[in-house]
Amino acid sequence: MSGAVDPHTIDQWLPQTQCQRCGYPDCWEYALAISTEAAPINRCPPGGDITLRALAEITGNPLVPLDKDCGIAKPLACAVINEALCIGCTLCIQACPVDAIAGASKLMHTVIGHECTGCELCIVPCPMDCIQMTPIAGAPLDNQPGSPWPEYSSGMVVRARRRAEMKRSRSKLSASCSNTVSTQTIMRKNILSSVKRTRARRNNLYLNKN
């Protein structure tokens, strides 16, 4: 790499599927890794040649073929849930990186088609095997202006990035709350232990006096 590249610039050339096929939790983490030269530029199958060429140009790295370990570039597809088989376990909702699945515990789930990035992360967690990917033919579902990638409109890319950021923020907040609860639990246990020790010492003093 000829010099430091702003990860935001790199992120603009990732299609925001959040598919994790690059080996990172999301597109932003991959962009960060590229910007620090911790990852090569050829690990984004959804971006295909368009992403490869752009990243090679902005980073100054040589143009290399897509890393086969990350899979191959595939046409955009949308997840579809067989609602008759869905048991409402919420595992797919938790797995979706862009909150494109609507539903609640023990209630039928459904995919919000124009928000689905085709990442396929919802398929494996489903215990009923009731999610399939359906190829999307033609123009993007939201009919908005195009992006560098023919399958994605600019609106799809922007929304996917924003929804992924929102989910990351919620996850961090949830983890922070969990840590706070854990800390409070530990403190409470320590206080109770201290109280027990103090009471025991007082009892011993009382018994010794008598």
C-alpha positions in Angstrom: 0.0 0.0 0.0 1.4 3.3 -1.0 0.1 5.1 2.1 -2.6 5.2 4.7 -6.1 5.0 3.2 -9.1 6.2 5.0 -11.2 3.1 5.9 -14.3 5.1 5.0 -13.1 5.4 1.4 -12.5 1.7 1.3 -15.9 1.0 2.8 -17.5 3.0 0.0 -16.3 0.3 -2.4 -17.7 -2.6 -0.4 -21.4 -3.5 -1.4 -22.4 -3.7 2.3 -23.9 -7.3 2.1 -22.3 -7.9 5.6 -21.9 -11.5 4.5 -18.7 -12.2 6.5 -17.3 -14.2 3.6 -14.1 -12.0 3.8 -13.5 -13.5 7.3 -14.5 -10.3 9.2 -17.6 -9.6 11.2 -18.9 -7.0 8.7 -17.9 -4.8 5.8 -16.6 -2.0 8.1 -14.2 -4.4 9.9 -12.9 -5.6 6.6 -12.4 -2.0 5.5 -10.5 -1.3 8.7 -8.3 -4.3 8.1 -7.5 -3.3 4.6 -6.6 0.3 5.7 -4.0 -1.1 8.1 -2.7 -3.7 5.6 -4.0 -6.5 7.9 -6.1 -7.9 5.1 -5.7 -8.2 1.3 -8.1 -6.5 -1.1 -9.4 -9.7 -2.8 -11.7 -11.1 -0.2 -15.1 -9.6 -1.2 -17.0 -12.0 -3.6 -20.1 -9.8 -3.7 -18.1 -6.9 -4.8 -16.5 -8.9 -7.6 -14.2 -7.3 -10.2 -15.7 -3.8 -9.6 -14.6 -3.8 -5.9 -11.2 -5.5 -6.7 -10.3 -2.9 -9.3 -11.4 0.0 -7.1 -9.5 -1.2 -4.1 -6.4 -1.9 -6.1 -6.5 1.7 -7.4 -7.1 3.5 -4.1 -4.7 1.3 -2.1 -2.0 1.1 -4.7 -1.9 -2.7 -4.4 -1.6 -4.9 -7.4 -4.8 -6.3 -9.0 -5.1 -9.9 -8.0 -7.8 -12.6 -8.5 -10.5 -13.0 -6.0 -9.4 -15.3 -3.1 -11.1 -18.6 -3.8 -11.3 -19.4 -0.1 -13.9 -16.7 0.2 -16.2 -18.3 -2.4 -17.2 -17.0 -5.8 -19.2 -14.0 -6.9 -22.9 -14.9 -7.2 -26.0 -13.1 -8.5 -27.9 -11.2 -5.8 -30.5 -13.3 -4.1 -33.1 -12.7 -1.4 -33.9 -14.9 1.5 -37.4 -16.3 1.6 -38.9 -18.0 4.7 -41.4 -20.8 4.3 -43.8 -19.3 6.8 -45.8 -22.6 7.1 -42.7 -24.3 8.6 -41.4 -21.3 10.7 -41.7 -21.9 14.5 -40.7 -18.3 15.5 -37.4 -19.2 17.1 -35.9 -15.7 16.3 -32.5 -17.3 15.4 -32.6 -15.9 11.9 -33.6 -12.4 13.3 -30.5 -12.5 15.5 -28.3 -13.6 12.7 -29.4 -11.0 10.2 -26.8 -8.2 10.1 -29.1 -5.6 8.7 -32.4 -6.4 10.6 -34.1 -7.4 7.4 -36.3 -10.1 9.1 -39.5 -9.1 10.9 -41.1 -11.2 13.6 -41.2 -12.1 17.3 -40.7 -15.1 19.5 -43.1 -17.9 18.7 -44.6 -15.9 15.9 -44.1 -16.2 12.1 -41.1 -14.5 10.6 -40.8 -12.8 7.2 -38.0 -11.3 5.2 -38.2 -7.6 4.3 -37.3 -8.1 0.6 -35.9 -4.7 -0.2 -33.7 -4.7 2.9 -32.2 -8.2 2.4 -28.6 -8.1 1.2 -28.4 -11.8 0.3 -25.8 -12.5 2.9 -27.2 -16.0 3.6 -26.3 -15.7 7.3 -29.8 -16.6 8.3 -29.8 -20.0 6.7 -27.5 -22.1 8.9 -29.1 -21.1 12.3 -32.6 -22.0 11.1 -33.5 -25.3 12.9 -36.4 -26.0 10.5 -34.4 -25.5 7.4 -37.2 -23.3 6.1 -35.1 -20.5 4.5 -34.1 -20.5 0.9 -32.3 -18.0 -1.3 -34.3 -16.8 -4.4 -32.3 -15.1 -7.2 -33.4 -11.6 -8.0 -33.6 -10.9 -11.7 -33.4 -7.4 -13.2 -33.2 -4.1 -11.5 -32.8 -3.7 -7.7 -36.0 -4.1 -5.7 -36.3 -0.5 -4.6 -36.0 1.1 -8.1 -33.5 3.7 -6.9 -30.5 5.0 -8.8 -27.7 2.6 -9.5 -24.5 2.0 -7.5 -21.1 0.7 -8.9 -22.7 -2.8 -8.7 -25.5 -3.5 -11.2 -27.4 -5.7 -8.6 -27.5 -3.0 -5.9 -29.0 0.5 -6.0 -27.3 3.3 -4.2 -30.2 3.3 -1.7 -29.7 -0.4 -0.9 -26.0 0.1 -0.2 -26.6 3.2 2.0 -29.4 1.6 4.0 -27.5 -1.7 4.5 -24.5 0.3 5.8 -26.8 2.3 8.1 -28.7 -0.7 9.4 -25.5 -2.6 10.0 -24.1 0.3 12.0 -27.3 0.5 14.1 -27.2 -3.2 14.8 -23.5 -2.9 15.9 -24.4 0.0 18.2 -27.2 -2.0 19.8 -25.0 -5.0 20.2 -22.3 -2.9 21.9 -24.9 -1.3 24.2 -26.3 -4.7 25.0 -22.8 -6.1 25.8 -22.1 -3.0 27.9 -25.4 -3.5 29.8 -24.5 -7.2 30.3 -21.1 -6.2 31.6 -22.7 -3.7 34.0 -25.1 -6.3 35.2 -22.3 -8.8 35.7 -20.2 -6.2 37.5 -23.2 -5.4 39.8 -23.8 -9.1 40.4 -20.1 -9.5 41.4 -20.2 -6.5 43.6 -23.4 -7.7 45.3 -21.8 -11.1 45.9 -18.7 -9.5 47.3 -20.8 -7.3 49.6 -22.8 -10.3 50.9 -19.6 -12.2 51.5 -18.2 -9.2 53.4 -21.3 -9.0 55.5 -21.1 -12.7 56.3 -17.5 -12.4 57.3 -18.3 -9.4 59.5 -21.2 -11.2 61.2 -19.0 -14.3 61.7 -16.3 -12.2 63.4 -18.9 -10.5 65.6 -20.4 -13.8 66.6 -16.9 -15.1 67.5 -16.2 -12.1 69.6 -19.5 -12.5 71.4 -18.9 -16.2 72.0 -15.3 -15.5 73.3 -16.6 -12.9 75.8 -19.1 -15.3 77.1 
